[in-house]
Amino acid sequence: MRADQHLVQLLLPLYDNEGHDFPRAQFDRVAKELTERFGWWHEYRTELERRFAQDRIVVRAQSVTLL
């Protein structure tokens, strides 16, 4: 029996092709879009941040197969 799980991770560039920083608003927009679509991540992450007294807890995902 296979047990498939997911580990989600987004690696976004900090700079454009000319070496200019992307504005913070670009990253805020991605965070907002992900939260709107997958809100449970945000809620659970917020709970973990509170529980562990952290400014930010990293949440990421990718497909994995347990062997």
C-alpha positions in Angstrom: 0.0 0.0 0.0 1.3 3.4 -1.0 1.0 6.4 1.3 1.3 9.6 -0.7 1.6 12.9 1.1 2.4 16.4 0.0 5.1 18.9 1.0 4.4 22.3 -0.5 7.3 24.8 -1.0 7.5 27.9 -3.2 10.8 29.4 -4.1 10.3 32.8 -5.5 13.1 35.0 -7.0 14.2 38.1 -5.0 15.4 39.9 -8.2 14.2 40.3 -11.7 16.4 39.5 -14.8 18.1 42.9 -14.5 19.0 42.5 -10.9 16.3 44.8 -9.5 14.5 43.8 -6.2 10.9 42.8 -6.5 8.7 45.0 -4.4 7.4 43.6 -1.2 3.9 43.9 -2.5 4.6 41.1 -5.0 5.3 38.7 -2.2 2.4 40.0 -0.1 0.1 39.3 -3.1 1.3 35.7 -3.4 0.8 35.2 0.3 -2.7 36.6 0.1 -3.6 34.5 -2.9 -2.4 31.3 -1.2 -4.2 32.2 2.0 -7.4 32.8 0.1 -7.1 29.5 -1.7 -5.6 27.3 1.1 -6.7 29.2 4.2 -6.1 26.4 6.6 -2.3 26.8 6.1 -2.6 30.4 7.3 -4.7 29.6 10.2 -2.6 26.6 11.4 0.6 28.5 10.8 -0.7 31.4 12.8 -1.6 29.0 15.6 1.9 27.5 15.6 3.5 31.0 15.6 1.4 31.8 18.7 2.1 28.5 20.4 5.9 28.6 19.8 6.1 32.5 20.2 7.6 33.0 16.8 7.2 35.8 14.3 7.0 33.3 11.4 6.7 29.5 11.0 7.6 28.2 7.6 5.0 26.1 5.8 6.0 24.3 2.6 4.8 21.3 0.6 5.9 18.8 -2.2 4.6 15.4 -3.3 6.4 12.6 -1.5 5.9 8.8 -1.4 6.6 6.9 1.7 8.7 3.8 1.0 
